[in-house]
């Protein structure tokens, strides 16, 4: 839309290097993505594409091919849940899942014109067992 923004304001850029931040104990930390090209990124979808326990990101790029950012698996355990309704709300959208102090809602929303994985992912660190509570909506 404003692909000439540099002509209007020299301090602004239309294409930017992709950035990914993570919440580390209440503080935002920038993740090292390596040397990626400057792009006009428009949306991002999140999910574990290869089921290795690490969340991956697919970012749409205006006028270009999508960028796939692969999460790095660790030695930690994880649990991924795919909820399926039998009488109503087949995709379980809005269901609240809690494991310990962690909680999440089942959703595919997230970013501009993008749909994320409907499965809910929990990192368990070293735990091999988890108590799961589901509130169906």
Phi and psi in degrees as a GROMACS rama.xvg file:
@    title "Ramachandran Plot"
@    xaxis  label "Phi"
@    yaxis  label "Psi"
@TYPE xy
-113.429  56.5585  UNK-2
-70.4902  -4.14943  UNK-3
-110.845  24.0952  UNK-4
-59.5217  -29.1244  UNK-5
-63.3945  -30.7713  UNK-6
-73.1375  -30.2324  UNK-7
-81.0522  -43.2957  UNK-8
-142.621  109.395  UNK-9
-66.0691  -12.3056  UNK-10
-87.3589  -7.5725  UNK-11
-103.692  154.154  UNK-12
-129.63  138.699  UNK-13
-76.8951  -44.2683  UNK-14
-101.735  134.81  UNK-15
-131.415  153.363  UNK-16
-68.7238  139.676  UNK-17
-57.6318  145.799  UNK-18
-131.431  143.15  UNK-19
-135.208  127.33  UNK-20
-117.722  148.803  UNK-21
-127.784  149.454  UNK-22
-84.834  110.687  UNK-23
-110.515  90.0662  UNK-24
63.9606  37.2836  UNK-25
90.8155  1.11746e-05  UNK-26
-120.543  138.791  UNK-27
-81.7754  126.93  UNK-28
-116.167  133.782  UNK-29
-79.3219  130.644  UNK-30
-84.912  144.268  UNK-31
-80.6469  113.731  UNK-32
-101.286  2.91471  UNK-33
79.4808  -159.069  UNK-34
-96.0845  93.208  UNK-35
-104.413  150.739  UNK-36
-70.2265  156.418  UNK-37
-71.9796  132.09  UNK-38
-140.572  167.663  UNK-39
-100.893  83.7584  UNK-40
-72.9997  142.109  UNK-41
-123.546  -28.6487  UNK-42
-158.966  162.143  UNK-43
-141.84  138.641  UNK-44
-118.561  139.734  UNK-45
-116.719  143.036  UNK-46
171.753  169.112  UNK-47
-94.2117  89.3254  UNK-48
-61.195  -37.1301  UNK-49
-113.147  15.5077  UNK-50
53.1633  41.1799  UNK-51
-102.419  5.05647  UNK-52
91.9015  -4.95068  UNK-53
-108.808  134.648  UNK-54
-75.8263  132.369  UNK-55
-108.484  161.65  UNK-56
-130.667  134.515  UNK-57
-114.671  119.954  UNK-58
-109.823  127.085  UNK-59
-79.072  146.356  UNK-60
-126.325  125.775  UNK-61
-64.3534  120.639  UNK-62
73.8871  15.9174  UNK-63
-150.665  -179.401  UNK-64
-78.522  149.979  UNK-65
-63.2263  155.615  UNK-66
-107.07  130.364  UNK-67
-107.689  121.787  UNK-68
-106.762  114.345  UNK-69
-88.0619  128.419  UNK-70
-70.4979  151.569  UNK-71
-94.8227  117.121  UNK-72
-66.1431  155.037  UNK-73
-124.697  -175.263  UNK-74
-83.0444  -4.79228  UNK-75
-72.19  160.551  UNK-76
-91.6407  159.061  UNK-77
-147.812  165.18  UNK-78
-136.55  127.034  UNK-79
-116.76  128.681  UNK-80
-116.888  133.45  UNK-81
-116.766  108.219  UNK-82
-87.7896  138.788  UNK-83
-132.632  121.558  UNK-84
-79.1201  149.566  UNK-85
-109.648  -26.0934  UNK-86
-108.885  -34.3666  UNK-87
-159.003  168.503  UNK-88
48.7715  57.0098  UNK-89
-51.2338  -36.611  UNK-90
-88.2798  0.445663  UNK-91
60.9231  23.2774  UNK-92
-58.244  127.445  UNK-93
94.6859  -10.0096  UNK-94
-63.9204  140.455  UNK-95
-104.154  128.383  UNK-96
-118.367  133.986  UNK-97
-126.979  135.003  UNK-98
-132.927  109.76  UNK-99
59.5077  -126.32  UNK-100
-88.5647  -4.66128  UNK-101
-90.474  146.564  UNK-102
-149.235  156.332  UNK-103
-155.405  156.706  UNK-104
-104.581  145.11  UNK-105
-75.4222  122.298  UNK-106
-159.997  161.29  UNK-107
-114.661  -2.11697  UNK-108
-75.0833  167.531  UNK-109
166.916  -50.6022  UNK-110
-143.564  168.054  UNK-111
-53.365  118.801  UNK-112
50.5996  35.6522  UNK-113
-132.021  146.575  UNK-114
-123.441  125.877  UNK-115
-89.2334  170.211  UNK-116
-58.3286  128.93  UNK-117
-73.9278  -12.3772  UNK-118
-69.8003  149.253  UNK-119
-103.891  130.339  UNK-120
-113.78  131.868  UNK-121
-126.094  131.546  UNK-122
-84.8809  131.366  UNK-123
-108.953  0.582958  UNK-124
55.2126  -122.709  UNK-125
-88.934  -6.69119  UNK-126
-67.7523  137.14  UNK-127
-101.493  -10.5594  UNK-128
-129.6  153.217  UNK-129
-149.15  144.076  UNK-130
-96.0968  124.615  UNK-131
-110.067  129.466  UNK-132
-117.286  128.897  UNK-133
-122.582  127.712  UNK-134
-110  109.095  UNK-135
-80.9449  135.268  UNK-136
